[in-house]
């Protein structure tokens, strides 16, 4: 019985380390995968449409458009090849517009 527990221990430690690594990279918001990441100036038209120009300016960083959250590391629910992983401080309109975004390296 103990042998089975020790056999599974490395897998549990790996999963735990992966979770901590991603969380440490994004300690001010949530990790999302966005179809587009633009500066606030480039996304001004979309921000104006949703009355988020002031909020984006206050948050700083980039604006993520059409984003989906990354819920659990290692479950296959990560970013698609065309999406940019980002850490965002403000999720507005259920991922349609995320403000205060900073690109992250999920391979680190």
Biopython code that builds the backbone (N, CA, C, O; Angstrom):
import numpy as np
from Bio.PDB.StructureBuilder import StructureBuilder

atoms = [
    (1, "UNK", "N", (0.824, -1.191, 0.000)),
    (1, "UNK", "CA", (0.000, 0.000, 0.000)),
    (1, "UNK", "C", (0.873, 1.263, 0.000)),
    (1, "UNK", "O", (0.586, 2.224, -0.715)),
    (2, "UNK", "N", (1.951, 1.251, 0.816)),
    (2, "UNK", "CA", (2.840, 2.408, 0.841)),
    (2, "UNK", "C", (3.570, 2.578, -0.482)),
    (2, "UNK", "O", (3.873, 3.699, -0.891)),
    (3, "UNK", "N", (3.853, 1.466, -1.148)),
    (3, "UNK", "CA", (4.551, 1.535, -2.431)),
    (3, "UNK", "C", (3.722, 2.303, -3.451)),
    (3, "UNK", "O", (4.268, 3.085, -4.230)),
    (4, "UNK", "N", (2.406, 2.090, -3.456)),
    (4, "UNK", "CA", (1.544, 2.820, -4.389)),
    (4, "UNK", "C", (1.546, 4.313, -4.072)),
    (4, "UNK", "O", (1.572, 5.150, -4.974)),
    (5, "UNK", "N", (1.518, 4.634, -2.786)),
    (5, "UNK", "CA", (1.531, 6.043, -2.385)),
    (5, "UNK", "C", (2.816, 6.731, -2.812)),
    (5, "UNK", "O", (2.785, 7.859, -3.304)),
    (6, "UNK", "N", (3.945, 6.059, -2.627)),
    (6, "UNK", "CA", (5.228, 6.627, -3.045)),
    (6, "UNK", "C", (5.331, 6.712, -4.559)),
    (6, "UNK", "O", (5.987, 7.615, -5.078)),
    (7, "UNK", "N", (4.707, 5.803, -5.270)),
    (7, "UNK", "CA", (4.741, 5.835, -6.736)),
    (7, "UNK", "C", (3.983, 7.050, -7.268)),
    (7, "UNK", "O", (4.367, 7.609, -8.295)),
    (8, "UNK", "N", (2.934, 7.461, -6.601)),
    (8, "UNK", "CA", (2.138, 8.602, -7.045)),
    (8, "UNK", "C", (2.676, 9.935, -6.535)),
    (8, "UNK", "O", (2.284, 10.987, -7.039)),
    (9, "UNK", "N", (3.554, 9.911, -5.557)),
    (9, "UNK", "CA", (4.087, 11.133, -4.971)),
    (9, "UNK", "C", (4.755, 12.049, -5.996)),
    (9, "UNK", "O", (4.486, 13.250, -5.969)),
    (10, "UNK", "N", (5.610, 11.557, -6.898)),
    (10, "UNK", "CA", (6.223, 12.470, -7.878)),
    (10, "UNK", "C", (5.198, 13.172, -8.760)),
    (10, "UNK", "O", (5.387, 14.337, -9.111)),
    (11, "UNK", "N", (4.131, 12.494, -9.119)),
    (11, "UNK", "CA", (3.101, 13.122, -9.947)),
    (11, "UNK", "C", (2.404, 14.243, -9.189)),
    (11, "UNK", "O", (2.138, 15.305, -9.752)),
    (12, "UNK", "N", (2.111, 14.011, -7.924)),
    (12, "UNK", "CA", (1.471, 15.040, -7.114)),
    (12, "UNK", "C", (2.386, 16.243, -6.940)),
    (12, "UNK", "O", (1.925, 17.382, -7.009)),
    (13, "UNK", "N", (3.662, 16.012, -6.718)),
    (13, "UNK", "CA", (4.614, 17.111, -6.561)),
    (13, "UNK", "C", (4.762, 17.902, -7.851)),
    (13, "UNK", "O", (4.857, 19.129, -7.816)),
    (14, "UNK", "N", (4.783, 17.222, -8.981)),
    (14, "UNK", "CA", (4.890, 17.899, -10.273)),
    (14, "UNK", "C", (3.677, 18.780, -10.524)),
    (14, "UNK", "O", (3.818, 19.926, -10.952)),
    (15, "UNK", "N", (2.494, 18.258, -10.261)),
    (15, "UNK", "CA", (1.270, 19.041, -10.450)),
    (15, "UNK", "C", (1.262, 20.249, -9.526)),
    (15, "UNK", "O", (0.862, 21.340, -9.933)),
    (16, "UNK", "N", (1.692, 20.065, -8.307)),
    (16, "UNK", "CA", (1.743, 21.163, -7.350)),
    (16, "UNK", "C", (2.749, 22.220, -7.780)),
    (16, "UNK", "O", (2.459, 23.414, -7.701)),
    (17, "UNK", "N", (3.905, 21.811, -8.225)),
    (17, "UNK", "CA", (4.939, 22.758, -8.670)),
    (17, "UNK", "C", (4.479, 23.530, -9.894)),
    (17, "UNK", "O", (4.725, 24.732, -9.988)),
    (18, "UNK", "N", (3.820, 22.870, -10.830)),
    (18, "UNK", "CA", (3.318, 23.546, -12.029)),
    (18, "UNK", "C", (2.306, 24.607, -11.646)),
    (18, "UNK", "O", (2.315, 25.704, -12.205)),
    (19, "UNK", "N", (1.435, 24.295, -10.702)),
    (19, "UNK", "CA", (0.419, 25.240, -10.268)),
    (19, "UNK", "C", (1.067, 26.442, -9.599)),
    (19, "UNK", "O", (0.664, 27.575, -9.860)),
    (20, "UNK", "N", (2.049, 26.229, -8.753)),
    (20, "UNK", "CA", (2.718, 27.326, -8.072)),
    (20, "UNK", "C", (3.474, 28.205, -9.044)),
    (20, "UNK", "O", (3.481, 29.428, -8.906)),
    (21, "UNK", "N", (4.110, 27.590, -10.026)),
    (21, "UNK", "CA", (4.893, 28.339, -11.000)),
    (21, "UNK", "C", (4.009, 29.317, -11.759)),
    (21, "UNK", "O", (4.368, 30.486, -11.899)),
    (22, "UNK", "N", (2.869, 28.866, -12.249)),
    (22, "UNK", "CA", (1.980, 29.743, -13.005)),
    (22, "UNK", "C", (1.372, 30.805, -12.099)),
    (22, "UNK", "O", (1.211, 31.953, -12.514)),
    (23, "UNK", "N", (1.030, 30.434, -10.863)),
    (23, "UNK", "CA", (0.418, 31.391, -9.958)),
    (23, "UNK", "C", (1.407, 32.488, -9.609)),
    (23, "UNK", "O", (1.020, 33.652, -9.502)),
    (24, "UNK", "N", (2.679, 32.144, -9.427)),
    (24, "UNK", "CA", (3.686, 33.127, -9.087)),
    (24, "UNK", "C", (3.895, 34.123, -10.214)),
    (24, "UNK", "O", (4.244, 35.274, -9.953)),
    (25, "UNK", "N", (3.691, 33.716, -11.452)),
    (25, "UNK", "CA", (3.848, 34.622, -12.582)),
    (25, "UNK", "C", (2.688, 35.598, -12.679)),
    (25, "UNK", "O", (2.813, 36.632, -13.336)),
    (26, "UNK", "N", (1.582, 35.305, -12.053)),
    (26, "UNK", "CA", (0.379, 36.121, -12.187)),
    (26, "UNK", "C", (-0.233, 36.341, -10.810)),
    (26, "UNK", "O", (-1.292, 35.794, -10.502)),
    (27, "UNK", "N", (0.424, 37.131, -9.994)),
    (27, "UNK", "CA", (-0.079, 37.313, -8.636)),
    (27, "UNK", "C", (-0.973, 38.535, -8.479)),
    (27, "UNK", "O", (-1.378, 38.849, -7.360)),
    (28, "UNK", "N", (-1.294, 39.232, -9.562)),
    (28, "UNK", "CA", (-2.161, 40.401, -9.462)),
    (28, "UNK", "C", (-3.479, 40.228, -10.212)),
    (28, "UNK", "O", (-4.306, 41.140, -10.204)),
    (29, "UNK", "N", (-3.690, 39.118, -10.838)),
    (29, "UNK", "CA", (-4.916, 38.916, -11.600)),
    (29, "UNK", "C", (-5.036, 37.471, -12.002)),
    (29, "UNK", "O", (-4.452, 36.590, -11.372)),
    (30, "UNK", "N", (-5.791, 37.225, -13.048)),
    (30, "UNK", "CA", (-6.010, 35.862, -13.507)),
    (30, "UNK", "C", (-5.293, 35.626, -14.836)),
    (30, "UNK", "O", (-5.055, 36.557, -15.605)),
    (31, "UNK", "N", (-4.955, 34.363, -15.086)),
    (31, "UNK", "CA", (-4.328, 34.000, -16.349)),
    (31, "UNK", "C", (-5.415, 33.749, -17.381)),
    (31, "UNK", "O", (-6.377, 33.024, -17.125)),
    (32, "UNK", "N", (-5.253, 34.346, -18.531)),
    (32, "UNK", "CA", (-6.205, 34.186, -19.631)),
    (32, "UNK", "C", (-5.456, 33.928, -20.925)),
    (32, "UNK", "O", (-4.269, 34.231, -21.050)),
    (33, "UNK", "N", (-6.165, 33.370, -21.873)),
    (33, "UNK", "CA", (-5.650, 33.196, -23.231)),
    (33, "UNK", "C", (-6.478, 34.106, -24.133)),
    (33, "UNK", "O", (-7.693, 33.943, -24.242)),
    (34, "UNK", "N", (-5.822, 35.054, -24.773)),
    (34, "UNK", "CA", (-6.542, 36.051, -25.569)),
    (34, "UNK", "C", (-6.239, 35.895, -27.055)),
    (34, "UNK", "O", (-5.106, 35.620, -27.448)),
    (35, "UNK", "N", (-7.276, 36.077, -27.873)),
    (35, "UNK", "CA", (-7.102, 36.007, -29.317)),
    (35, "UNK", "C", (-6.309, 37.195, -29.838)),
    (35, "UNK", "O", (-5.594, 37.079, -30.833)),
    (36, "UNK", "N", (-6.433, 38.351, -29.162)),
    (36, "UNK", "CA", (-5.671, 39.537, -29.529)),
    (36, "UNK", "C", (-5.207, 40.225, -28.258)),
    (36, "UNK", "O", (-5.944, 40.285, -27.273)),
    (37, "UNK", "N", (-3.989, 40.741, -28.277)),
    (37, "UNK", "CA", (-3.470, 41.571, -27.194)),
    (37, "UNK", "C", (-2.952, 42.842, -27.838)),
    (37, "UNK", "O", (-2.077, 42.807, -28.704)),
    (38, "UNK", "N", (-3.510, 43.978, -27.398)),
    (38, "UNK", "CA", (-3.164, 45.259, -28.000)),
    (38, "UNK", "C", (-2.890, 46.278, -26.911)),
    (38, "UNK", "O", (-3.266, 46.091, -25.754)),
    (39, "UNK", "N", (-2.225, 47.363, -27.301)),
    (39, "UNK", "CA", (-2.076, 48.479, -26.371)),
    (39, "UNK", "C", (-3.451, 49.127, -26.215)),
    (39, "UNK", "O", (-4.340, 48.935, -27.044)),
    (40, "UNK", "N", (-3.608, 49.892, -25.145)),
    (40, "UNK", "CA", (-4.882, 50.581, -24.927)),
    (40, "UNK", "C", (-5.186, 51.537, -26.081)),
    (40, "UNK", "O", (-6.344, 51.717, -26.460)),
    (41, "UNK", "N", (-4.143, 52.142, -26.630)),
    (41, "UNK", "CA", (-4.329, 53.059, -27.755)),
    (41, "UNK", "C", (-4.857, 52.308, -28.982)),
    (41, "UNK", "O", (-5.765, 52.786, -29.662)),
    (42, "UNK", "N", (-4.286, 51.134, -29.260)),
    (42, "UNK", "CA", (-4.743, 50.341, -30.410)),
    (42, "UNK", "C", (-6.170, 49.843, -30.214)),
    (42, "UNK", "O", (-6.920, 49.724, -31.183)),
    (43, "UNK", "N", (-6.551, 49.554, -28.982)),
    (43, "UNK", "CA", (-7.883, 49.013, -28.686)),
    (43, "UNK", "C", (-8.884, 50.107, -28.312)),
    (43, "UNK", "O", (-9.955, 49.815, -27.779)),
    (44, "UNK", "N", (-8.543, 51.343, -28.587)),
    (44, "UNK", "CA", (-9.372, 52.466, -28.167)),
    (44, "UNK", "C", (-10.812, 52.375, -28.669)),
    (44, "UNK", "O", (-11.741, 52.727, -27.942)),
    (45, "UNK", "N", (-11.003, 51.916, -29.881)),
    (45, "UNK", "CA", (-12.356, 51.831, -30.433)),
    (45, "UNK", "C", (-13.210, 50.856, -29.623)),
    (45, "UNK", "O", (-14.357, 51.163, -29.296)),
    (46, "UNK", "N", (-12.666, 49.696, -29.299)),
    (46, "UNK", "CA", (-13.397, 48.707, -28.504)),
    (46, "UNK", "C", (-13.606, 49.222, -27.089)),
    (46, "UNK", "O", (-14.694, 49.075, -26.532)),
    (47, "UNK", "N", (-12.577, 49.826, -26.499)),
    (47, "UNK", "CA", (-12.701, 50.365, -25.143)),
    (47, "UNK", "C", (-13.757, 51.452, -25.071)),
    (47, "UNK", "O", (-14.512, 51.523, -24.102)),
    (48, "UNK", "N", (-13.817, 52.304, -26.095)),
    (48, "UNK", "CA", (-14.831, 53.360, -26.148)),
    (48, "UNK", "C", (-16.232, 52.778, -26.241)),
    (48, "UNK", "O", (-17.171, 53.277, -25.620)),
    (49, "UNK", "N", (-16.354, 51.732, -27.016)),
    (49, "UNK", "CA", (-17.649, 51.085, -27.213)),
    (49, "UNK", "C", (-18.236, 50.588, -25.888)),
    (49, "UNK", "O", (-19.451, 50.627, -25.691)),
    (50, "UNK", "N", (-17.371, 50.121, -24.983)),
    (50, "UNK", "CA", (-17.825, 49.579, -23.699)),
    (50, "UNK", "C", (-17.549, 50.527, -22.538)),
    (50, "UNK", "O", (-17.644, 50.128, -21.378)),
    (51, "UNK", "N", (-17.203, 51.792, -22.843)),
    (51, "UNK", "CA", (-16.944, 52.809, -21.830)),
    (51, "UNK", "C", (-15.845, 52.368, -20.852)),
    (51, "UNK", "O", (-15.991, 52.509, -19.638)),
    (52, "UNK", "N", (-14.749, 51.835, -21.394)),
    (52, "UNK", "CA", (-13.649, 51.332, -20.575)),
    (52, "UNK", "C", (-12.335, 52.080, -20.793)),
    (52, "UNK", "O", (-11.288, 51.621, -20.337)),
    (53, "UNK", "N", (-12.369, 53.213, -21.474)),
    (53, "UNK", "CA", (-11.134, 53.939, -21.760)),
    (53, "UNK", "C", (-10.453, 54.357, -20.464)),
    (53, "UNK", "O", (-9.249, 54.151, -20.312)),
    (54, "UNK", "N", (-11.193, 54.938, -19.529)),
    (54, "UNK", "CA", (-10.615, 55.396, -18.264)),
    (54, "UNK", "C", (-10.120, 54.216, -17.427)),
    (54, "UNK", "O", (-9.054, 54.293, -16.816)),
    (55, "UNK", "N", (-10.882, 53.138, -17.395)),
    (55, "UNK", "CA", (-10.477, 51.959, -16.619)),
    (55, "UNK", "C", (-9.195, 51.352, -17.178)),
    (55, "UNK", "O", (-8.321, 50.937, -16.417)),
    (56, "UNK", "N", (-9.080, 51.298, -18.488)),
    (56, "UNK", "CA", (-7.874, 50.744, -19.117)),
    (56, "UNK", "C", (-6.668, 51.635, -18.844)),
    (56, "UNK", "O", (-5.566, 51.137, -18.615)),
    (57, "UNK", "N", (-6.874, 52.943, -18.867)),
    (57, "UNK", "CA", (-5.775, 53.867, -18.583)),
    (57, "UNK", "C", (-5.317, 53.714, -17.142)),
    (57, "UNK", "O", (-4.117, 53.742, -16.870)),
    (58, "UNK", "N", (-6.250, 53.553, -16.218)),
    (58, "UNK", "CA", (-5.905, 53.390, -14.798)),
    (58, "UNK", "C", (-5.203, 52.060, -14.540)),
    (58, "UNK", "O", (-4.291, 51.987, -13.716)),
    (59, "UNK", "N", (-5.624, 51.007, -15.243)),
    (59, "UNK", "CA", (-5.039, 49.678, -15.036)),
    (59, "UNK", "C", (-3.653, 49.576, -15.647)),
    (59, "UNK", "O", (-2.816, 48.818, -15.157)),
    (60, "UNK", "N", (-3.400, 50.321, -16.701)),
    (60, "UNK", "CA", (-2.115, 50.221, -17.394)),
    (60, "UNK", "C", (-2.021, 48.896, -18.132)),
    (60, "UNK", "O", (-2.971, 48.113, -18.145)),
    (61, "UNK", "N", (-0.896, 48.656, -18.733)),
    (61, "UNK", "CA", (-0.691, 47.403, -19.457)),
    (61, "UNK", "C", (-1.454, 47.365, -20.757)),
    (61, "UNK", "O", (-1.898, 48.393, -21.269)),
    (62, "UNK", "N", (-1.600, 46.168, -21.284)),
    (62, "UNK", "CA", (-2.266, 45.952, -22.559)),
    (62, "UNK", "C", (-3.721, 45.588, -22.357)),
    (62, "UNK", "O", (-4.195, 45.436, -21.231)),
    (63, "UNK", "N", (-4.411, 45.453, -23.459)),
    (63, "UNK", "CA", (-5.817, 45.052, -23.461)),
    (63, "UNK", "C", (-5.913, 43.713, -24.181)),
    (63, "UNK", "O", (-5.431, 43.567, -25.304)),
    (64, "UNK", "N", (-6.531, 42.745, -23.532)),
    (64, "UNK", "CA", (-6.766, 41.437, -24.140)),
    (64, "UNK", "C", (-8.180, 41.380, -24.681)),
    (64, "UNK", "O", (-9.128, 41.750, -23.987)),
    (65, "UNK", "N", (-8.332, 40.921, -25.913)),
    (65, "UNK", "CA", (-9.653, 40.842, -26.544)),
    (65, "UNK", "C", (-10.012, 39.386, -26.811)),
    (65, "UNK", "O", (-9.170, 38.596, -27.239)),
    (66, "UNK", "N", (-11.245, 39.047, -26.557)),
    (66, "UNK", "CA", (-11.785, 37.701, -26.741)),
    (66, "UNK", "C", (-10.914, 36.687, -25.996)),
    (66, "UNK", "O", (-10.218, 35.874, -26.604)),
    (67, "UNK", "N", (-10.973, 36.756, -24.684)),
    (67, "UNK", "CA", (-10.126, 35.939, -23.821)),
    (67, "UNK", "C", (-10.914, 34.822, -23.151)),
    (67, "UNK", "O", (-12.111, 34.949, -22.892)),
    (68, "UNK", "N", (-10.222, 33.736, -22.880)),
    (68, "UNK", "CA", (-10.793, 32.639, -22.105)),
    (68, "UNK", "C", (-9.873, 32.384, -20.915)),
    (68, "UNK", "O", (-8.651, 32.453, -21.049)),
    (69, "UNK", "N", (-10.453, 32.090, -19.754)),
    (69, "UNK", "CA", (-9.613, 31.863, -18.577)),
    (69, "UNK", "C", (-8.902, 30.516, -18.636)),
    (69, "UNK", "O", (-9.423, 29.553, -19.198)),
    (70, "UNK", "N", (-7.716, 30.459, -18.057)),
    (70, "UNK", "CA", (-7.017, 29.202, -17.869)),
    (70, "UNK", "C", (-7.381, 28.760, -16.464)),
    (70, "UNK", "O", (-7.007, 29.409, -15.487)),
    (71, "UNK", "N", (-8.108, 27.660, -16.361)),
    (71, "UNK", "CA", (-8.651, 27.264, -15.074)),
    (71, "UNK", "C", (-7.700, 26.394, -14.272)),
    (71, "UNK", "O", (-7.415, 26.725, -13.121)),
    (72, "UNK", "N", (-7.199, 25.302, -14.822)),
    (72, "UNK", "CA", (-6.326, 24.389, -14.091)),
    (72, "UNK", "C", (-5.137, 24.048, -14.966)),
    (72, "UNK", "O", (-5.294, 23.609, -16.105)),
    (73, "UNK", "N", (-3.960, 24.252, -14.430)),
    (73, "UNK", "CA", (-2.736, 23.941, -15.170)),
    (73, "UNK", "C", (-2.615, 22.432, -15.345)),
    (73, "UNK", "O", (-2.823, 21.675, -14.397)),
    (74, "UNK", "N", (-2.282, 21.997, -16.551)),
    (74, "UNK", "CA", (-2.038, 20.583, -16.796)),
    (74, "UNK", "C", (-3.257, 19.773, -17.179)),
    (74, "UNK", "O", (-3.172, 18.548, -17.259)),
    (75, "UNK", "N", (-4.409, 20.425, -17.423)),
    (75, "UNK", "CA", (-5.599, 19.662, -17.800)),
    (75, "UNK", "C", (-5.916, 19.777, -19.281)),
    (75, "UNK", "O", (-6.952, 19.289, -19.732)),
    (76, "UNK", "N", (-5.045, 20.410, -20.035)),
    (76, "UNK", "CA", (-5.301, 20.557, -21.457)),
    (76, "UNK", "C", (-6.179, 21.744, -21.781)),
    (76, "UNK", "O", (-6.604, 21.901, -22.926)),
    (77, "UNK", "N", (-6.464, 22.593, -20.790)),
    (77, "UNK", "CA", (-7.320, 23.742, -21.032)),
    (77, "UNK", "C", (-6.494, 25.013, -21.178)),
    (77, "UNK", "O", (-6.937, 26.095, -20.791)),
    (78, "UNK", "N", (-5.297, 24.883, -21.734)),
    (78, "UNK", "CA", (-4.421, 26.027, -21.919)),
    (78, "UNK", "C", (-4.736, 26.779, -23.189)),
    (78, "UNK", "O", (-5.806, 26.611, -23.775)),
    (79, "UNK", "N", (-3.808, 27.604, -23.611)),
    (79, "UNK", "CA", (-4.002, 28.432, -24.800)),
    (79, "UNK", "C", (-3.826, 27.616, -26.072)),
    (79, "UNK", "O", (-3.048, 26.663, -26.120)),
    (80, "UNK", "N", (-4.564, 28.012, -27.095)),
    (80, "UNK", "CA", (-4.365, 27.455, -28.430)),
    (80, "UNK", "C", (-3.144, 28.129, -29.037)),
    (80, "UNK", "O", (-2.675, 29.146, -28.527)),
    (81, "UNK", "N", (-2.641, 27.579, -30.101)),
    (81, "UNK", "CA", (-1.413, 28.082, -30.720)),
    (81, "UNK", "C", (-1.524, 29.542, -31.140)),
    (81, "UNK", "O", (-0.515, 30.247, -31.145)),
    (82, "UNK", "N", (-2.699, 30.012, -31.489)),
    (82, "UNK", "CA", (-2.859, 31.381, -31.953)),
    (82, "UNK", "C", (-3.176, 32.358, -30.833)),
    (82, "UNK", "O", (-3.290, 33.559, -31.082)),
    (83, "UNK", "N", (-3.318, 31.876, -29.613)),
    (83, "UNK", "CA", (-3.666, 32.742, -28.491)),
    (83, "UNK", "C", (-2.427, 33.128, -27.688)),
    (83, "UNK", "O", (-1.434, 32.401, -27.665)),
    (84, "UNK", "N", (-2.503, 34.274, -27.035)),
    (84, "UNK", "CA", (-1.422, 34.788, -26.201)),
    (84, "UNK", "C", (-1.796, 34.608, -24.731)),
    (84, "UNK", "O", (-2.839, 35.105, -24.307)),
    (85, "UNK", "N", (-0.970, 33.908, -23.936)),
    (85, "UNK", "CA", (-1.244, 33.824, -22.499)),
    (85, "UNK", "C", (-0.873, 35.145, -21.828)),
    (85, "UNK", "O", (0.225, 35.663, -22.027)),
    (86, "UNK", "N", (-1.788, 35.681, -21.041)),
    (86, "UNK", "CA", (-1.586, 36.953, -20.365)),
    (86, "UNK", "C", (-2.110, 36.881, -18.935)),
    (86, "UNK", "O", (-2.949, 36.044, -18.602)),
    (87, "UNK", "N", (-1.600, 37.770, -18.110)),
    (87, "UNK", "CA", (-2.083, 37.958, -16.754)),
    (87, "UNK", "C", (-2.816, 39.292, -16.756)),
    (87, "UNK", "O", (-2.215, 40.324, -17.058)),
    (88, "UNK", "N", (-4.105, 39.289, -16.423)),
    (88, "UNK", "CA", (-4.907, 40.513, -16.492)),
    (88, "UNK", "C", (-5.483, 40.861, -15.126)),
    (88, "UNK", "O", (-5.898, 39.984, -14.368)),
    (89, "UNK", "N", (-5.499, 42.151, -14.829)),
    (89, "UNK", "CA", (-6.049, 42.602, -13.553)),
    (89, "UNK", "C", (-7.550, 42.848, -13.621)),
    (89, "UNK", "O", (-8.210, 42.881, -12.583)),
    (90, "UNK", "N", (-8.105, 43.023, -14.817)),
    (90, "UNK", "CA", (-9.528, 43.319, -14.935)),
    (90, "UNK", "C", (-10.174, 42.562, -16.070)),
    (90, "UNK", "O", (-9.804, 42.743, -17.231)),
    (91, "UNK", "N", (-11.137, 41.714, -15.748)),
    (91, "UNK", "CA", (-11.881, 40.970, -16.759)),
    (91, "UNK", "C", (-13.240, 41.635, -16.901)),
    (91, "UNK", "O", (-14.049, 41.610, -15.973)),
    (92, "UNK", "N", (-13.487, 42.223, -18.048)),
    (92, "UNK", "CA", (-14.747, 42.912, -18.287)),
    (92, "UNK", "C", (-15.552, 42.159, -19.346)),
    (92, "UNK", "O", (-14.996, 41.670, -20.329)),
    (93, "UNK", "N", (-16.829, 42.076, -19.141)),
    (93, "UNK", "CA", (-17.731, 41.488, -20.124)),
    (93, "UNK", "C", (-17.382, 40.040, -20.449)),
    (93, "UNK", "O", (-17.350, 39.641, -21.613)),
    (94, "UNK", "N", (-17.119, 39.259, -19.398)),
    (94, "UNK", "CA", (-16.939, 37.807, -19.510)),
    (94, "UNK", "C", (-15.841, 37.419, -20.505)),
    (94, "UNK", "O", (-16.009, 36.478, -21.280)),
    (95, "UNK", "N", (-14.722, 38.142, -20.482)),
    (95, "UNK", "CA", (-13.585, 37.806, -21.329)),
    (95, "UNK", "C", (-13.556, 38.499, -22.668)),
    (95, "UNK", "O", (-12.566, 38.396, -23.392)),
    (96, "UNK", "N", (-14.613, 39.201, -23.015)),
    (96, "UNK", "CA", (-14.612, 39.922, -24.286)),
    (96, "UNK", "C", (-13.517, 40.984, -24.282)),
    (96, "UNK", "O", (-12.807, 41.166, -25.271)),
    (97, "UNK", "N", (-13.390, 41.684, -23.151)),
    (97, "UNK", "CA", (-12.350, 42.699, -22.984)),
    (97, "UNK", "C", (-11.705, 42.490, -21.621)),
    (97, "UNK", "O", (-12.391, 42.525, -20.600)),
    (98, "UNK", "N", (-10.401, 42.274, -21.594)),
    (98, "UNK", "CA", (-9.630, 42.200, -20.354)),
    (98, "UNK", "C", (-8.654, 43.361, -20.345)),
    (98, "UNK", "O", (-7.981, 43.613, -21.345)),
    (99, "UNK", "N", (-8.568, 44.072, -19.226)),
    (99, "UNK", "CA", (-7.668, 45.222, -19.153)),
    (99, "UNK", "C", (-6.534, 44.941, -18.169)),
    (99, "UNK", "O", (-6.627, 44.045, -17.330)),
    (100, "UNK", "N", (-5.475, 45.717, -18.291)),
    (100, "UNK", "CA", (-4.323, 45.557, -17.419)),
    (100, "UNK", "C", (-3.586, 44.249, -17.664)),
    (100, "UNK", "O", (-3.176, 43.587, -16.711)),
    (101, "UNK", "N", (-3.414, 43.872, -18.902)),
    (101, "UNK", "CA", (-2.825, 42.571, -19.252)),
    (101, "UNK", "C", (-1.318, 42.671, -19.487)),
    (101, "UNK", "O", (-0.816, 43.634, -20.066)),
    (102, "UNK", "N", (-0.631, 41.658, -19.025)),
    (102, "UNK", "CA", (0.805, 41.521, -19.227)),
    (102, "UNK", "C", (1.076, 40.140, -19.776)),
    (102, "UNK", "O", (0.637, 39.156, -19.181)),
    (103, "UNK", "N", (1.787, 40.024, -20.899)),
    (103, "UNK", "CA", (2.113, 38.680, -21.432)),
    (103, "UNK", "C", (2.928, 37.882, -20.420)),
    (103, "UNK", "O", (3.759, 38.439, -19.703)),
    (104, "UNK", "N", (2.683, 36.579, -20.369)),
    (104, "UNK", "CA", (3.438, 35.706, -19.479)),
    (104, "UNK", "C", (4.053, 34.568, -20.281)),
    (104, "UNK", "O", (3.594, 34.236, -21.374)),
    (105, "UNK", "N", (5.074, 33.994, -19.730)),
    (105, "UNK", "CA", (5.743, 32.838, -20.340)),
    (105, "UNK", "C", (5.298, 31.606, -19.591)),
    (105, "UNK", "O", (5.739, 31.387, -18.463)),
    (106, "UNK", "N", (4.442, 30.794, -20.176)),
    (106, "UNK", "CA", (3.944, 29.601, -19.505)),
    (106, "UNK", "C", (4.933, 28.452, -19.567)),
    (106, "UNK", "O", (4.703, 27.417, -18.942)),
    (107, "UNK", "N", (6.024, 28.602, -20.298)),
    (107, "UNK", "CA", (7.032, 27.559, -20.403)),
    (107, "UNK", "C", (8.164, 27.738, -19.400)),
    (107, "UNK", "O", (9.051, 26.889, -19.317)),
    (108, "UNK", "N", (8.149, 28.825, -18.638)),
    (108, "UNK", "CA", (9.263, 29.106, -17.711)),
    (108, "UNK", "C", (9.303, 28.112, -16.574)),
    (108, "UNK", "O", (10.172, 28.201, -15.707)),
]
sb = StructureBuilder()
sb.init_structure("model")
sb.init_model(0)
sb.init_chain("A")
sb.init_seg("    ")
for serial, (resi, resn, name, xyz) in enumerate(atoms, 1):
    if name == "N":
        sb.init_residue(resn, " ", resi, " ")
    sb.init_atom(name, np.array(xyz, "f"), 0.0, 1.0, " ", f" {name:<3s}", serial, name[0])
structure = sb.get_structure()
